[in-house]
Amino acid sequence: MYIKVEDIVNDVIIEEGKNSENDFLRYFKLALNGLKELHFDVGGGIRTVELTVSSDTLTIDLPSDYVKYTKIGVYGNDGDVHPLGLRNDKSLISTAANSTTVSDDELHPTYFEYVQEFGLGGGNNTNGYYKVDAENNTIQFTSDLSGKKIILEYISSSLIHPSEGKVVIHESSAEALRSYIYWKSIQRKRNVNPNDKLSARNEYYNNKRLARARMLSFTKQEALQTTRKAFKQSPKM
């Protein structure tokens, strides 16, 4: 499922008829830059950690390699991760100006609190709420999550795979990385035809789009599950 980046670099070097150590170091540096871009735009640098909300501050510290979260939730009795609600309008923790921590939709009242319509939910998240405090490198939570375990899924800036212990890339993005290395290796060379540079650039972006489609593709079972989750009871006509 994963391919070592150094193997991809060696493949590109062999294809171009190069074999020096300087060539390897230069191409490996290009590969690391391409890997970062693919992690952010395509995926593959996702990590999951379990953290405990501090009972004193109602916060958790973000991991040192944190870039952006993809999911924040808690384990349910069914074993699934149930997402928390996002609240950006007000602070969720007690301060001199806000001595009471609130834990429901008074932070940001929803339309459904004022009206009731058949087939529509109430808009409340019974699991609790969070707010990312990027300035202090923490995530704030409502008081009902004090001392509880939080599941944080996030994009990591680290290029070393946690279980492999090496710099690797998912095989679905390998061809995109090869294209990136080749494109960047000729991008600033004056003796390379501009049309060849443009062709290399286009090949990279085409391969990146293909890699993204592969990473985001649904299986039939996943599609059916999503459809069932989105279905809500409605009046019979």
C-alpha positions in Angstrom: 0.0 0.0 0.0 2.9 2.3 0.7 6.1 2.9 -1.4 9.3 4.3 0.0 10.0 7.8 -1.5 13.7 7.0 -1.9 12.7 4.1 -4.3 10.6 6.6 -6.4 13.6 9.0 -6.5 15.9 6.2 -7.6 13.4 5.2 -10.4 13.3 8.8 -11.7 17.1 9.1 -11.6 17.6 5.8 -13.5 15.0 6.9 -16.1 17.0 10.1 -16.7 20.4 8.4 -16.8 21.8 9.9 -13.7 23.5 8.1 -10.9 25.5 10.5 -8.7 24.9 11.1 -5.0 24.4 14.8 -5.7 21.6 14.0 -8.1 19.9 11.7 -5.5 20.1 14.5 -2.8 18.6 17.1 -5.1 15.8 14.9 -6.3 15.0 13.7 -2.8 14.6 17.3 -1.7 12.2 17.8 -4.6 10.4 14.7 -3.6 9.9 15.9 0.0 8.4 19.2 -1.3 6.1 17.3 -3.6 5.1 14.9 -0.8 4.0 17.9 1.4 1.9 19.3 -1.4 0.2 15.9 -2.0 -0.4 15.5 1.7 -2.3 18.8 1.8 -4.1 18.6 -1.5 -4.7 14.9 -1.9 -4.4 13.2 1.5 -2.3 10.5 2.9 -0.8 12.5 5.8 -3.8 11.8 8.1 -3.2 10.8 11.7 -5.6 9.9 14.6 -4.9 10.4 18.3 -6.9 10.0 21.5 -6.5 13.0 23.9 -8.1 13.8 27.3 -9.8 17.1 27.8 -8.3 18.9 30.8 -10.7 19.3 33.7 -9.0 22.6 34.7 -8.8 24.4 31.3 -11.4 22.4 29.2 -8.8 22.2 26.5 -6.4 19.8 24.7 -3.0 20.7 23.3 -2.6 20.3 19.6 0.1 17.8 18.4 3.4 19.4 17.3 2.8 18.1 13.7 -0.8 19.4 13.5 -1.8 21.3 10.4 -5.6 21.0 10.2 -8.2 18.8 11.7 -10.4 16.5 9.6 -12.6 15.1 12.4 -13.1 15.8 16.1 -15.4 13.5 18.0 -16.0 11.0 20.8 -16.4 7.2 20.9 -20.1 6.2 21.1 -21.5 3.0 22.7 -21.7 1.6 19.1 -17.9 1.9 18.7 -18.2 4.6 16.1 -16.7 8.1 16.4 -19.5 10.7 16.8 -18.5 14.2 15.7 -18.7 17.2 18.0 -20.3 20.5 17.1 -18.3 23.5 16.0 -18.8 26.8 17.8 -16.6 29.8 16.7 -18.7 32.7 17.9 -17.9 32.7 21.6 -15.3 31.3 24.0 -16.2 28.0 25.4 -14.1 28.3 28.6 -14.6 30.5 31.6 -12.9 33.9 31.7 -13.4 37.1 33.8 -15.9 38.3 31.2 -17.5 34.9 30.7 -17.7 33.3 34.1 -20.1 30.6 33.1 -19.3 27.9 30.5 -22.2 27.1 28.3 -22.7 23.7 26.7 -25.6 24.0 24.3 -26.8 26.1 21.4 -27.1 29.3 23.3 -23.6 29.9 21.9 -25.1 30.2 18.5 -28.9 29.7 18.5 -30.2 27.7 15.5 -33.2 28.3 13.4 -34.7 25.0 14.7 -34.8 26.3 18.3 -37.5 28.8 17.3 -39.6 26.8 14.9 -40.6 23.1 14.5 -41.0 21.5 11.1 -42.0 17.9 10.4 -39.0 15.7 9.3 -36.3 18.2 10.5 -34.1 17.8 13.5 -33.5 20.2 16.4 -30.0 21.3 15.4 -28.4 20.5 18.8 -25.3 18.3 19.2 -25.7 16.1 22.2 -22.0 15.2 22.2 -20.8 18.7 23.0 -19.0 21.5 21.2 -15.4 22.6 20.4 -13.5 25.7 19.1 -10.0 25.6 17.7 -7.7 28.2 19.3 -4.9 28.4 16.8 -3.2 31.3 18.6 -2.7 29.2 21.8 -2.3 25.9 19.9 -5.3 24.3 21.7 -8.8 23.2 21.2 -11.5 24.4 23.6 -14.4 22.3 24.7 -17.7 22.8 26.5 -17.9 21.7 30.2 -19.8 18.5 29.5 -16.6 17.1 27.9 -14.5 17.7 30.9 -12.1 14.8 31.6 -13.4 12.9 28.6 -11.4 11.2 25.8 -11.5 13.1 22.4 -10.7 11.5 19.1 -8.7 14.0 16.9 -8.1 13.1 13.3 -5.8 15.6 11.6 -3.4 16.3 8.7 0.1 15.9 9.8 3.1 17.9 8.7 5.4 15.0 9.5 6.6 13.1 6.4 7.7 10.0 8.3 5.0 7.3 8.5 4.2 6.5 12.2 4.2 2.7 11.7 6.6 2.4 8.7 9.2 4.6 10.3 10.3 5.9 6.9 9.3 8.5 4.4 6.7 6.8 2.3 3.8 7.7 0.0 0.5 5.9 -0.7 0.7 3.9 -3.9 -2.3 5.8 -5.3 -0.2 9.0 -5.3 3.1 7.5 -6.4 2.7 8.5 -10.0 1.8 12.0 -9.1 5.0 12.3 -7.0 7.1 11.0 -9.9 5.6 13.6 -12.2 6.3 16.3 -9.6 9.9 15.4 -9.3 10.5 15.4 -13.0 8.6 18.7 -13.5 10.5 20.5 -10.8 13.9 19.0 -12.0 13.5 20.8 -15.4 11.4 23.8 -14.4 14.4 26.2 -14.1 16.7 24.7 -16.8 17.3 27.1 -19.6 18.2 24.4 -22.1 14.8 22.7 -21.8 12.1 23.6 -24.3 9.3 25.6 -22.6 6.7 23.3 -24.2 8.4 20.3 -22.4 8.1 22.2 -19.1 4.5 22.9 -19.7 3.8 19.3 -20.7 5.6 18.1 -17.5 3.5 20.5 -15.4 0.2 19.4 -16.9 1.1 15.8 -16.5 1.7 16.4 -12.8 -1.6 18.2 -12.2 -3.4 15.5 -14.2 -1.8 12.8 -12.0 -2.7 14.8 -8.9 -6.3 15.0 -9.9 -6.3 11.2 -10.5 -4.7 10.6 -7.1 -7.3 12.7 -5.4 -10.1 10.8 -7.1 -8.6 7.5 -6.0 -8.2 8.7 -2.4 -11.8 10.0 -2.2 -13.5 7.3 -4.2 -16.5 5.6 -2.4 -17.1 1.9 -2.4 -20.6 0.8 -3.1 -21.2 -0.1 0.6 -19.9 3.4 1.7 -22.2 5.1 -0.8 -25.2 3.2 0.5 -24.3 4.0 4.1 -24.0 7.7 3.3 -27.4 7.7 1.5 -29.1 6.0 4.5 -27.5 8.5 6.9 -28.7 11.5 4.8 -32.3 10.1 4.6 -34.8 11.8 6.9 -38.5 11.0 7.5 -40.8 13.2 5.5 -44.6 13.4 5.0 -46.2 10.9 2.8 -47.9 12.5 -0.2 
